[in-house]
Structure formats: C-alpha cells, structure tokens
Amino acid sequence: TSYTTNNFWSGFAVGEEAAKKLSGEHIVAACSLSYWGETNAESRMAGMTAGVFWVRTQEMGLSYSQLDCAELAVKFWEDVRKNGSARSDEFDFEIVSGGESNNTEEGGQTTAENAFTAHPDINLFMANNDFEGMGVAYGAEAMGIKLGEGGCWIISANDGYIKALDQSRRVSCNLRRRLVCQRLCLRGADVRDPAQRL
C-alpha cells in the first residue's frame, strides 16, 4: 500500500519492514514488475532492496549510510535488469526471479507460479503494486506456499487496493496497524506514535 508519495522511498519503507520480518535469514526474493524498464516499478523495487540493505547494514554492523544503501540498491537493480537475477553475499540477499505482471492480478499470479516453480525457497516476493501483490498471493496459495511468518512475505509499495488491505487482515495484527496508520497519514492525520493511537 502507499507509504509515501515517492516511489523509491515508499519501496524503502516496506523493504525495511520485510527485512525486519526476515532478520537473520537468507533472503531469497522474487519480483513482480509491471514490465521491465518501467521507471515507477523499478524505482519501487530498488527502494525495497535499499530498505533491506539498510536494515541488514544495522544488523550486521556494516558502515553504510542510508544513501550508500540506496546507491548500492540501484546498482544491484542494474544487475537484476541485465541478468534477471542478482546476489549480494554481503547483505545475505538475492533476487532469483522477476516477471512482468502488467499491473494485474492475473499477471501477478502467473509471475508467482513461474517463480515458485523454479525457486520454491522464495521467502520474499516484492510486488510493484497491490494488484500484482494480490495475484502473487493467489499464485502462492494455489501452489501451497505458506504466506507470512515461516513462509513467504509479499510486499508492495503502492495503491492501497481494498482487496489487498482486506487480505492483509489475515496476515498479522501488526501489519493491520501499519496499514491503518498509512491510511491515516494519507488523510493528513497525526500518527507519530501509531502504537499508542491504535
């Protein structure tokens, strides 16, 4: 769902949350883009990657700044674009699959089914938007892939699609709180201390 109005930093915020959920685990990621070369989608994906790199920097005691992580993520995404995958041993993170989903649930489902068939160990799926994210969830569920804790986390940095918000209710109470806070922020509410307000 929409976290900020900037594609990269919106991706960064959800990437941070995903990295916290997968703390101490090797992250095997896949991505669902509208299409390769689409600026907004690739910006969100690079942002998600930067968010993961930033959390890993703090966890591992590395000396990168947030800006360093952003620059490293953009370079990482250049490799993903060229090769279809990339790996960073330093951040214990890899992207093993990427597919074009054309901003649709159907495309997200096909992308997920293809990715999980080739890489059943995927534990993070980065979706360009909530439509694709819902499709990824349908694809994962159709293949018997567990979602959330102990399975695969699906993240998205755009849209606030009602179906996706409803789906998130099944995943976790903390996620619901964050989504409510995001909606309140988008409406201009003051949510500096969301845990106290919910």
C-alpha positions as a Markdown table, in Angstrom:
| # | Residue | x | y | z |
|---|---|---|---|---|
| 1 | Thr | 0.0 | 0.0 | 0.0 |
| 2 | Ser | 1.1 | 3.6 | -0.4 |
| 3 | Tyr | 3.6 | 4.6 | 2.3 |
| 4 | Thr | 4.9 | 7.9 | 0.9 |
| 5 | Thr | 4.4 | 9.8 | -2.4 |
| 6 | Asn | 7.9 | 8.9 | -3.6 |
| 7 | Asn | 8.2 | 5.5 | -5.3 |
| 8 | Phe | 11.7 | 4.8 | -4.2 |
| 9 | Trp | 11.2 | 5.8 | -0.5 |
| 10 | Ser | 7.8 | 4.1 | -0.4 |
| 11 | Gly | 9.6 | 0.9 | -1.5 |
| 12 | Phe | 12.4 | 1.6 | 1.0 |
| 13 | Ala | 9.9 | 1.7 | 3.9 |
| 14 | Val | 8.3 | -1.6 | 3.1 |
| 15 | Gly | 11.7 | -3.2 | 2.3 |
| 16 | Glu | 12.7 | -2.2 | 5.9 |
| 17 | Glu | 9.7 | -4.0 | 7.3 |
| 18 | Ala | 10.3 | -7.1 | 5.3 |
| 19 | Ala | 14.0 | -7.2 | 6.3 |
| 20 | Lys | 12.9 | -7.0 | 10.0 |
| 21 | Lys | 10.5 | -9.9 | 9.5 |
| 22 | Leu | 13.3 | -11.9 | 7.9 |
| 23 | Ser | 16.0 | -10.9 | 10.4 |
| 24 | Gly | 18.9 | -13.4 | 10.5 |
| 25 | Glu | 17.5 | -15.3 | 7.5 |
| 26 | His | 19.0 | -15.5 | 4.0 |
| 27 | Ile | 16.5 | -13.6 | 1.8 |
| 28 | Val | 15.6 | -15.3 | -1.4 |
| 29 | Ala | 13.4 | -12.8 | -3.3 |
| 30 | Ala | 11.4 | -12.6 | -6.4 |
| 31 | Cys | 9.8 | -9.6 | -8.0 |
| 32 | Ser | 6.7 | -8.8 | -10.0 |
| 33 | Leu | 7.0 | -5.7 | -12.1 |
| 34 | Ser | 4.5 | -4.1 | -14.4 |
| 35 | Tyr | 7.1 | -4.5 | -17.1 |
| 36 | Trp | 10.9 | -4.3 | -17.4 |
| 37 | Gly | 12.1 | -0.7 | -17.9 |
| 38 | Glu | 9.0 | 0.9 | -16.3 |
| 39 | Thr | 10.5 | 3.7 | -14.2 |
| 40 | Asn | 8.0 | 3.6 | -11.3 |
| 41 | Ala | 8.1 | -0.1 | -10.9 |
| 42 | Glu | 11.9 | -0.3 | -11.0 |
| 43 | Ser | 12.2 | 2.6 | -8.6 |
| 44 | Arg | 9.9 | 0.8 | -6.1 |
| 45 | Met | 11.9 | -2.4 | -6.5 |
| 46 | Ala | 15.3 | -0.6 | -6.0 |
| 47 | Gly | 13.7 | 1.2 | -2.9 |
| 48 | Met | 12.6 | -2.2 | -1.4 |
| 49 | Thr | 16.1 | -3.5 | -2.0 |
| 50 | Ala | 17.6 | -0.4 | -0.4 |
| 51 | Gly | 15.3 | -0.9 | 2.7 |
| 52 | Val | 16.5 | -4.4 | 3.1 |
| 53 | Phe | 20.2 | -3.3 | 2.7 |
| 54 | Trp | 19.7 | -0.6 | 5.3 |
| 55 | Val | 18.3 | -3.0 | 7.9 |
| 56 | Arg | 21.0 | -5.5 | 7.1 |
| 57 | Thr | 23.6 | -2.8 | 7.5 |
| 58 | Gln | 22.4 | -2.1 | 11.0 |
| 59 | Glu | 22.0 | -5.8 | 11.9 |
| 60 | Met | 25.4 | -6.7 | 10.6 |
| 61 | Gly | 27.3 | -3.7 | 11.9 |
| 62 | Leu | 28.3 | -2.5 | 8.4 |
| 63 | Ser | 29.3 | 1.1 | 7.9 |
| 64 | Tyr | 26.9 | 2.1 | 5.1 |
| 65 | Ser | 24.6 | 5.2 | 5.3 |
| 66 | Gln | 21.0 | 5.1 | 4.1 |
| 67 | Leu | 22.3 | 7.0 | 1.0 |
| 68 | Asp | 25.0 | 4.4 | 0.4 |
| 69 | Cys | 22.4 | 1.6 | 0.7 |
| 70 | Ala | 20.2 | 3.5 | -1.9 |
| 71 | Glu | 23.1 | 3.8 | -4.3 |
| 72 | Leu | 24.1 | 0.1 | -3.8 |
| 73 | Ala | 20.5 | -1.0 | -4.4 |
| 74 | Val | 20.3 | 1.0 | -7.7 |
| 75 | Lys | 23.5 | -0.7 | -8.9 |
| 76 | Phe | 22.1 | -4.1 | -7.7 |
| 77 | Trp | 19.0 | -3.4 | -9.8 |
| 78 | Glu | 21.1 | -2.7 | -12.8 |
| 79 | Asp | 22.4 | -6.3 | -12.4 |
| 80 | Val | 18.8 | -7.6 | -12.0 |
| 81 | Arg | 17.7 | -5.8 | -15.1 |
| 82 | Lys | 20.7 | -7.1 | -17.1 |
| 83 | Asn | 20.7 | -10.7 | -15.8 |
| 84 | Gly | 17.3 | -11.4 | -14.5 |
| 85 | Ser | 18.8 | -12.1 | -11.0 |
| 86 | Ala | 21.5 | -10.8 | -8.7 |
| 87 | Arg | 23.0 | -11.8 | -5.4 |
| 88 | Ser | 24.7 | -9.9 | -2.5 |
| 89 | Asp | 26.6 | -12.1 | -0.1 |
| 90 | Glu | 27.4 | -9.0 | 2.0 |
| 91 | Phe | 23.7 | -8.4 | 2.7 |
| 92 | Asp | 22.7 | -12.1 | 2.6 |
| 93 | Phe | 20.1 | -11.2 | -0.1 |
| 94 | Glu | 19.4 | -12.4 | -3.6 |
| 95 | Ile | 16.7 | -11.9 | -6.3 |
| 96 | Val | 16.3 | -15.1 | -8.1 |
| 97 | Ser | 13.3 | -14.3 | -10.4 |
| 98 | Gly | 11.5 | -11.4 | -11.9 |
| 99 | Gly | 8.4 | -11.3 | -14.1 |
| 100 | Glu | 6.2 | -8.8 | -15.9 |
| 101 | Ser | 2.7 | -8.7 | -14.5 |
| 102 | Asn | 1.3 | -5.7 | -16.3 |
| 103 | Asn | -0.3 | -4.2 | -13.2 |
| 104 | Thr | -2.9 | -7.1 | -13.0 |
| 105 | Glu | -3.8 | -9.8 | -10.5 |
| 106 | Glu | -3.6 | -12.3 | -13.3 |
| 107 | Gly | -0.1 | -11.2 | -14.2 |
| 108 | Gly | 1.0 | -11.4 | -10.6 |
| 109 | Gln | -0.4 | -14.9 | -10.3 |
| 110 | Thr | 1.4 | -16.1 | -13.4 |
| 111 | Thr | 4.6 | -14.4 | -12.3 |
| 112 | Ala | 4.4 | -16.1 | -8.8 |
| 113 | Glu | 3.6 | -19.5 | -10.2 |
| 114 | Asn | 6.6 | -19.3 | -12.6 |
| 115 | Ala | 8.9 | -18.1 | -9.8 |
| 116 | Phe | 7.8 | -20.6 | -7.2 |
| 117 | Thr | 8.0 | -23.5 | -9.7 |
| 118 | Ala | 11.7 | -22.6 | -10.3 |
| 119 | His | 12.5 | -21.4 | -6.8 |
| 120 | Pro | 10.3 | -23.0 | -4.1 |
| 121 | Asp | 12.5 | -21.4 | -1.4 |
| 122 | Ile | 11.5 | -17.8 | -2.1 |
| 123 | Asn | 10.7 | -16.1 | 1.2 |
| 124 | Leu | 10.1 | -12.6 | 0.0 |
| 125 | Phe | 8.1 | -11.5 | -3.0 |
| 126 | Met | 8.3 | -7.9 | -4.0 |
| 127 | Ala | 5.3 | -6.7 | -5.9 |
| 128 | Asn | 5.1 | -3.4 | -7.9 |
| 129 | Asn | 1.6 | -2.7 | -6.7 |
| 130 | Asp | -1.2 | -4.2 | -4.7 |
| 131 | Phe | -3.0 | -5.6 | -7.8 |
| 132 | Glu | 0.1 | -7.6 | -8.7 |
| 133 | Gly | 0.6 | -8.5 | -5.0 |
| 134 | Met | -2.8 | -10.0 | -4.8 |
| 135 | Gly | -2.1 | -12.1 | -7.9 |
| 136 | Val | 1.2 | -13.2 | -6.2 |
| 137 | Ala | -0.8 | -14.2 | -3.1 |
| 138 | Tyr | -3.3 | -16.2 | -5.3 |
| 139 | Gly | -0.4 | -17.9 | -7.1 |
| 140 | Ala | 1.4 | -18.8 | -3.9 |
| 141 | Glu | -1.8 | -20.2 | -2.3 |
| 142 | Ala | -2.6 | -22.2 | -5.4 |
| 143 | Met | 0.8 | -23.8 | -5.2 |
| 144 | Gly | 0.5 | -24.5 | -1.4 |
| 145 | Ile | 3.1 | -21.9 | -0.4 |
| 146 | Lys | 2.6 | -20.6 | 3.1 |
| 147 | Leu | 2.3 | -16.8 | 3.4 |
| 148 | Gly | 3.7 | -14.7 | 6.2 |
| 149 | Glu | 5.6 | -16.0 | 9.2 |
| 150 | Gly | 7.6 | -19.1 | 8.4 |
| 151 | Gly | 6.7 | -18.8 | 4.7 |
| 152 | Cys | 6.9 | -16.1 | 2.1 |
| 153 | Trp | 6.2 | -12.5 | 2.8 |
| 154 | Ile | 4.7 | -10.4 | 0.0 |
| 155 | Ile | 5.4 | -6.7 | 0.0 |
| 156 | Ser | 4.0 | -3.9 | -2.1 |
| 157 | Ala | 4.7 | -0.2 | -2.1 |
| 158 | Asn | 1.8 | 1.2 | -4.0 |
| 159 | Asp | -2.0 | 1.6 | -4.3 |
| 160 | Gly | -4.0 | 0.8 | -1.2 |
| 161 | Tyr | -6.2 | -1.7 | -3.1 |
| 162 | Ile | -9.1 | -2.6 | -0.9 |
| 163 | Lys | -8.8 | -6.3 | -1.7 |
| 164 | Ala | -5.2 | -6.2 | -0.6 |
| 165 | Leu | -6.0 | -4.4 | 2.6 |
| 166 | Asp | -8.7 | -7.0 | 3.4 |
| 167 | Gln | -6.2 | -9.8 | 2.6 |
| 168 | Ser | -3.7 | -8.3 | 5.0 |
| 169 | Arg | -6.1 | -8.7 | 7.9 |
| 170 | Arg | -5.5 | -12.4 | 7.6 |
| 171 | Val | -1.7 | -12.0 | 7.9 |
| 172 | Ser | -1.0 | -10.1 | 11.1 |
| 173 | Cys | -2.3 | -7.6 | 13.6 |
| 174 | Asn | 0.9 | -5.5 | 13.4 |
| 175 | Leu | 0.6 | -5.2 | 9.6 |
| 176 | Arg | -3.1 | -4.1 | 10.1 |
| 177 | Arg | -1.9 | -1.4 | 12.5 |
| 178 | Arg | 0.7 | -0.2 | 10.0 |
| 179 | Leu | -1.9 | -0.1 | 7.1 |
| 180 | Val | -4.4 | 1.8 | 9.3 |
| 181 | Cys | -1.6 | 4.3 | 10.1 |
| 182 | Gln | -0.7 | 4.6 | 6.5 |
| 183 | Arg | -4.3 | 5.4 | 5.6 |
| 184 | Leu | -4.5 | 8.0 | 8.4 |
| 185 | Cys | -1.2 | 9.5 | 7.2 |
| 186 | Leu | -2.6 | 9.8 | 3.7 |
| 187 | Arg | -5.6 | 11.6 | 5.1 |
| 188 | Gly | -3.3 | 14.0 | 6.9 |
| 189 | Ala | -3.8 | 12.6 | 10.5 |
| 190 | Asp | -1.0 | 12.9 | 13.0 |
| 191 | Val | 0.3 | 9.3 | 13.7 |
| 192 | Arg | 3.7 | 10.0 | 15.1 |
| 193 | Asp | 3.2 | 7.3 | 17.7 |
| 194 | Pro | 0.9 | 4.7 | 16.0 |
| 195 | Ala | 1.3 | 2.1 | 18.7 |
| 196 | Gln | -0.3 | 4.4 | 21.2 |
| 197 | Arg | -3.1 | 5.5 | 18.9 |
| 198 | Leu | -4.3 | 2.1 | 17.9 |
